[in-house]
Amino acid sequence: MRYHSLNLNAAEVPFREAVIQGIAPDKGLYFPVEIPRLPDSFWKNLREKPINEIALELMRPFVGDSIPDPDLGRILEETLSFEFPLVELSEGVYSLELYHGPTLAFKDVGSRFMARCLGHFSKDSPAEITVLVATSGDTGGAVADGFLGVPGVEVVILYPEGKVSDIQERQLTTLGQNIRALRVSGSFDDCQRMVKRAFLDNDLKAARQLTSANSINVARWIPQMLYYAMAWRQLGPDSKPPVFAVPSGNFGNICAGMLAHRMGMPCRQFVAATNVNDTVPRFMESGQYAPEKAVPTISNAMDVADPSNFVRIRKLFGYRFPDLDAVMTSHAYTDGQTRDAMRHLHETYGYIADPHGAVGYLGLSDYLLQDPGGPGIFLETAHPIKFRPEVERTLGLELDLPERLRGLLERDKTALPITSYDDLRRFLMQPPGS
Ligand SMILES: *Cc1c(COP(=O)(O)O)cnc(C)c1O
């Protein structure tokens, strides 16, 4: 498989180059030149195959000959070494729990896959690779964990000071080794802007081999389609096509779901649920793409005003608004509505959702009111413990601390404060590890 830049002004590259470069030289996002459609029999018989085989069949066309099958198989097996349960709350309404990975966030899959791909590529690359990543909360921890101890790779994480939860901050500032955290006085969009600027900085690029682990990287973005395939597998061969409601920030996850759909996976509708950072719902209403300043919310991993993957969604539909409109619905919800949904889920079903999952649930409920029939699945993207103060306050209870987080709360945070792009540049102009 080759990838081309969505800005149409750069050479086509194989998977390997697209992953190492992160973003194309013309600043465009990489996109697969073609999207293969798997036969209906593949989608019908998913239950008969082990997860690892399904994952290999879905990912192989996108990786091409950049990684030999036995290695790709091993990478996928390590990537998917935890559960993705589909929990039925009431008849036909499901939560797809994506938070059972090492950092309790759905970003574990993309991060682990990308880390192992880069580890594979760096085996025969002389230069140390620097992974530069901006996080609104969960990416940082998942990337840090995924890359921890991977030889030949240094990870530099930018996060907005005071805008991530305590547990999230600890997950990215306490690991040490090849992981460096930079605490930015600003918003996530400021962090993302600095990272984008660094990728265009020729002096920096001469000093370091930089790549991104944000969902702009195809190795982070594409494997997320596996969640949808696994959900469909759990529904079983006799199920009607489901509605997927996806709490969305940078729109990488939902775009990966649409990729699975394009490969033949049955799906009735995608619902993009956002918090009040509603650039996409407004776009679906008016046809005008007009990002505003990001506003902080209780679902902070979605506090994104200018979602970087939305252009991929538009490309997927040939930039034809009516085609997109037929497949995707989008709604925005306030923090008040989110808290009400968390209370409703707890009181009615005894289910504890985190604020992001609750936004997904709201999107699903509204959609099913208008168009009932067939299963509805909302993606629960983070473990409630990651948003502990908010969840405990809203539900008036105390959450148990999962075993794997116990050690974390005792470790000290280490982060370098930065305020401007120049600070970041100065940091990156030093050799890695200094
Ligand atoms: C990143 C994240 C999202 C948003 O996912 P996108 O792919 O950026 O749309 C939703 N929920 C949680 C918990 C996240 O960490």
PDBQT file of the ligand as one rigid body, heavy atoms in Angstrom, charges set to zero:
ROOT
HETATM    1  C1  LIG A 501      -8.537  10.916  22.519  1.00  0.00    +0.000 C 
HETATM    2  C2  LIG A 501      -9.784  10.630  23.204  1.00  0.00    +0.000 A 
HETATM    3  C3  LIG A 501     -11.021  10.825  22.577  1.00  0.00    +0.000 A 
HETATM    4  C4  LIG A 501     -11.144  11.414  21.192  1.00  0.00    +0.000 C 
HETATM    5  O1  LIG A 501     -10.656  10.557  20.187  1.00  0.00    +0.000 OA
HETATM    6  P1  LIG A 501     -10.333  11.158  18.744  1.00  0.00    +0.000 P 
HETATM    7  O2  LIG A 501      -9.794  10.011  17.968  1.00  0.00    +0.000 OA
HETATM    8  O3  LIG A 501      -9.296  12.223  18.966  1.00  0.00    +0.000 OA
HETATM    9  O4  LIG A 501     -11.590  11.714  18.209  1.00  0.00    +0.000 OA
HETATM   10  C5  LIG A 501     -12.163  10.452  23.256  1.00  0.00    +0.000 A 
HETATM   11  N1  LIG A 501     -12.107   9.978  24.515  1.00  0.00    +0.000 NA
HETATM   12  C6  LIG A 501     -10.943   9.788  25.153  1.00  0.00    +0.000 A 
HETATM   13  C7  LIG A 501     -10.950   9.278  26.538  1.00  0.00    +0.000 C 
HETATM   14  C8  LIG A 501      -9.738  10.109  24.518  1.00  0.00    +0.000 A 
HETATM   15  O5  LIG A 501      -8.597   9.931  25.159  1.00  0.00    +0.000 OA
ENDROOT
TORSDOF 0
